[in-house]
Amino acid sequence: MPDNINLDLNELFVHIPEALVAIAPDYTVLAATNNYLSLVLRSREALIGKNLLEAFPDSPNNADSKNRSLLRQSIDKTFQEKKVIYFDVLRYDIARPQAEGGGFETRYWEASHTPVLNQDGEVKYIIRRTTNVTERELAKLAHQETENKFKFMTDTVPQLIHTADTHGNVTYVNQRWLDYTGLSEADLLGSGWRNTFHPDDLIAVEKKMHGALPANQEFQSEVRIRNKAGYYRWHVVKSLPLVNLQGNVHMRVGSNTDIHDTKLMVQELLASNEQMAALSDQVQLAFQKAETERTTLERLIMQAPAFFCILKSPAHRYEMVNPQYQKLFPNRDLLHKTVAEALPEVVEQGFLQILDKVYQTGQDYVAQKVPIKIGRNNAHELEQIYINFTYQAIYNENEEITGILVFGYEVTQEVLFRQKLQELGYPLNEINLSHNA
């Protein structure tokens, strides 16, 4: 074959608009397309005739960088099997030229090896075809990170959270669902959640679903849900559509909030004194009003029907405060301040020591009807209220405590009402709420 034809073929290979490189059995680079050189940040002089393994060393600053071993294994496998091999996505770090700042750039690739055989059926060299899929893989990792954050936040919130498709089939449940029911995720997904609802309440819920789902509307209902001990507890079930930027609904988000104690209190008050009916209605209305609608995870937290905040670091610095929490201190700037800086009157009542203990031990702290003196307008004009609250440690991926979740709600009216009932002569054992149902 004339030399000018060889030159033409070589020029043709060089300009093929794909990332191709020809490799000899000893890993020597025989040829490479311009597209390949551009992709791997190398000049033709720096790569042709060089050992491919040495041309792309491992990143010395990252233990996950395994360029040399991955490349050697993939090339050797092709020479051994003598057939075209397609490889899964792999990480392959590229050293940037000093003129571009040096260092290593993490990339992800899809690759295939095509062996070129001689007349004896032996592999003379292989052609490696690579595709840079870094952008796609980083998007996958970002999506996974978002899902992990969503799961963490929904597992932290003390409600039963789920997502469902537009037909009402559940696609996700948080850890609270599993802990409460004692069932597996597989038991609850799809239509499995129906097995946990009281049969007498399920009919009403499905009727509301059939009306709300086709029209992509919100709905709310009160139902009894069976716990892992076999008892039914009352919950407010709320479901709302999640609308994307195009205005389409592709999923629904729902929450189940335990109102069992409140429900029993209302029922007992109605049964004991007809005159208490108005007050019972107010209690129920106040609860329903506190249940704000949530269309995203942010709405779920920031508009929760209870006070909620996140404290970070051993200094207990406010990182997140929802409106219900801010209402306790309407004229205070809380964000980015420590509890000691923002609420000196609370510190004086011993709550800082409790926060310290939760942060140090990781043990939850749960309190019921605790009296606390707060200054709604300032730290000097104090009023006493009663609250139910939980301090719960927040962990990072290394199981290290990084902060504390504070969740609770004010029960001043309930406590004062109980006190009033006592003054009217009602025995304590007749107005206590049942916790065993």
Residue pairs with C-beta under 8 A, 6 or more apart in sequence:
10 31
13 20
13 31
13 33
14 31
14 32
14 33
14 34
15 33
15 34
16 33
16 35
17 33
17 35
18 33
18 35
18 36
18 129
19 33
19 35
19 36
19 39
19 40
19 129
19 130
19 131
19 132
20 32
20 33
20 35
20 36
20 127
20 128
20 129
21 29
21 31
21 32
21 33
21 36
21 52
21 127
21 128
21 130
22 29
22 30
22 31
22 32
22 116
22 125
22 126
22 127
22 128
23 29
23 30
23 52
23 75
23 125
23 126
23 127
23 128
24 30
24 124
24 125
25 79
25 123
25 125
26 51
27 51
27 52
27 53
27 72
27 75
28 49
28 50
28 51
28 52
29 47
29 48
29 49
29 50
29 51
29 52
29 55
30 48
30 125
31 48
32 44
32 47
32 48
36 130
37 43
37 44
37 47
39 130
39 132
40 47
40 56
40 94
41 94
41 95
41 96
41 97
41 100
41 105
42 55
46 55
47 55
52 71
52 75
53 67
53 68
53 71
53 72
56 67
56 68
56 71
56 92
56 93
56 94
56 95
57 67
57 68
57 95
58 65
58 66
58 67
58 68
58 93
59 65
59 67
59 93
59 95
59 104
59 106
61 104
62 93
62 104
62 106
64 91
65 91
65 93
65 104
65 106
66 91
67 92
67 93
70 90
70 92
71 92
74 85
74 87
74 111
74 113
75 113
75 126
75 128
77 85
77 113
78 85
78 113
78 115
78 123
78 126
79 115
79 123
79 126
82 115
82 117
82 121
82 123
83 115
84 112
84 113
84 114
84 115
85 112
85 113
86 111
86 112
87 110
87 111
87 112
87 113
88 110
89 108
89 109
89 110
89 133
89 137
90 108
90 109
90 111
91 106
91 107
91 108
91 109
92 107
92 108
92 109
93 104
93 105
93 106
93 107
94 104
94 105
94 107
95 102
95 103
95 104
95 105
96 102
96 103
96 104
96 105
106 134
107 132
107 134
108 132
108 133
108 134
108 136
108 137
108 138
109 130
109 131
109 132
109 133
109 134
110 130
110 131
110 133
111 128
111 129
111 130
111 131
112 128
112 129
113 126
113 127
113 128
113 129
114 126
114 127
114 129
115 123
115 125
115 126
116 123
116 124
116 125
116 126
116 127
117 123
117 124
118 124
150 297
151 174
153 297
153 300
153 301
154 161
154 174
154 175
154 176
154 297
154 300
155 174
155 175
155 176
156 392
156 394
156 405
157 174
157 176
157 300
157 301
157 304
157 407
158 176
158 390
158 407
159 176
159 255
159 256
159 257
159 258
160 173
160 174
160 176
160 177
160 180
160 225
160 235
160 255
160 256
160 257
161 173
161 174
161 176
161 177
161 253
161 254
161 255
161 256
161 300
162 170
162 171
162 172
162 173
162 174
162 177
162 188
162 193
162 253
162 254
162 255
162 256
163 170
163 171
163 172
163 251
163 252
163 253
163 254
164 170
164 171
164 239
164 251
164 252
164 254
165 171
165 251
165 252
166 213
166 216
166 241
166 249
166 250
166 251
166 252
167 213
168 191
168 209
168 213
168 252
169 189
169 190
169 191
170 188
170 189
170 190
170 191
170 192
170 193
171 189
171 251
172 189
173 185
173 188
173 189
173 193
177 183
177 188
178 184
178 185
178 188
179 228
180 225
180 227
180 228
181 187
181 188
181 196
181 225
181 226
181 227
181 228
182 227
182 228
183 192
183 196
183 228
186 192
187 195
188 196
194 202
196 225
196 226
197 205
197 223
197 224
197 225
197 226
198 223
198 224
198 225
198 226
198 232
200 224
201 221
201 222
201 223
201 224
202 223
204 221
204 223
205 221
205 223
205 237
208 219
208 220
208 221
209 219
209 239
211 217
211 219
212 218
212 219
212 239
213 252
216 241
216 243
216 249
217 241
218 238
218 239
218 240
218 241
218 293
219 238
219 239
220 236
220 237
220 238
220 239
220 288
220 291
221 236
221 237
222 234
222 235
222 236
222 237
222 259
222 263
223 234
223 235
223 237
224 232
224 233
224 234
224 235
225 232
225 233
225 235
225 256
226 232
227 233
231 436
231 437
232 437
233 258
233 260
233 437
234 258
234 259
234 260
234 263
234 264
235 256
235 257
235 258
235 259
235 260
236 256
236 257
236 259
236 287
236 288
236 291
237 254
237 255
237 256
238 254
238 255
238 256
238 257
238 291
238 293
239 252
239 253
239 254
240 252
240 253
240 254
240 293
240 294
240 295
241 249
241 251
241 252
241 295
242 249
242 250
242 251
242 252
242 253
242 295
242 296
243 249
243 295
244 250
253 294
253 295
253 296
253 300
255 294
255 300
257 291
257 305
259 287
260 437
261 433
261 435
262 283
262 284
262 287
264 433
264 434
264 437
265 283
265 414
265 433
266 280
266 283
266 284
268 430
268 431
268 433
269 276
269 277
269 279
269 280
270 276
270 277
270 280
272 426
272 430
272 431
279 417
283 413
283 414
286 413
287 305
289 305
290 305
290 306
290 324
290 409
291 305
292 299
292 303
292 304
292 305
293 299
293 303
294 300
294 303
294 304
301 308
301 320
301 322
302 322
302 323
303 322
303 323
304 322
304 324
304 407
305 324
305 409
306 324
306 407
306 408
306 409
307 322
307 324
307 325
307 327
307 328
307 389
307 406
307 407
307 408
307 409
307 410
308 320
308 321
308 322
308 324
308 325
308 405
308 406
308 407
309 318
309 320
309 321
309 322
309 325
309 334
309 405
309 406
310 318
310 319
310 320
310 394
310 403
310 404
310 405
310 406
311 317
311 318
311 319
311 339
311 355
311 403
311 404
311 406
312 319
312 402
312 403
313 402
313 403
314 356
314 359
315 338
315 340
316 338
316 339
316 340
316 352
316 355
316 359
316 404
317 336
317 337
317 338
317 339
318 334
318 335
318 336
318 337
318 338
318 339
318 342
319 335
319 336
319 403
320 335
321 334
321 335
324 409
325 334
325 406
326 332
326 334
328 374
328 376
328 410
329 342
329 343
329 374
329 375
329 376
330 376
330 377
331 376
331 377
331 378
332 342
332 343
333 342
334 342
339 346
339 347
339 351
339 352
339 355
340 347
340 352
343 374
343 379
344 379
345 373
345 374
345 375
345 379
345 382
346 352
346 372
346 374
349 372
349 373
351 372
354 365
354 391
355 391
355 404
357 363
357 365
358 364
358 365
358 391
358 392
358 393
358 404
359 393
359 401
359 403
359 404
360 401
362 393
362 395
362 401
363 393
364 390
364 391
364 392
364 393
365 390
365 391
366 389
366 390
366 391
367 387
367 388
367 389
367 390
368 388
369 386
369 387
369 388
369 411
369 414
369 415
370 386
370 387
370 388
370 389
371 384
371 385
371 386
372 384
372 385
372 386
372 387
373 382
373 383
373 384
373 385
374 382
374 383
374 385
375 381
375 382
375 383
376 383
385 410
385 412
386 410
386 411
386 412
386 414
386 415
387 408
387 409
387 410
387 411
387 412
388 408
388 409
388 411
389 406
389 407
389 408
389 409
390 405
390 406
390 407
390 408
391 404
391 405
391 406
392 404
392 405
392 407
393 401
393 403
393 404
393 405
394 401
394 402
394 403
394 404
394 405
395 401
395 402
396 402
418 431
421 431
422 428
422 431
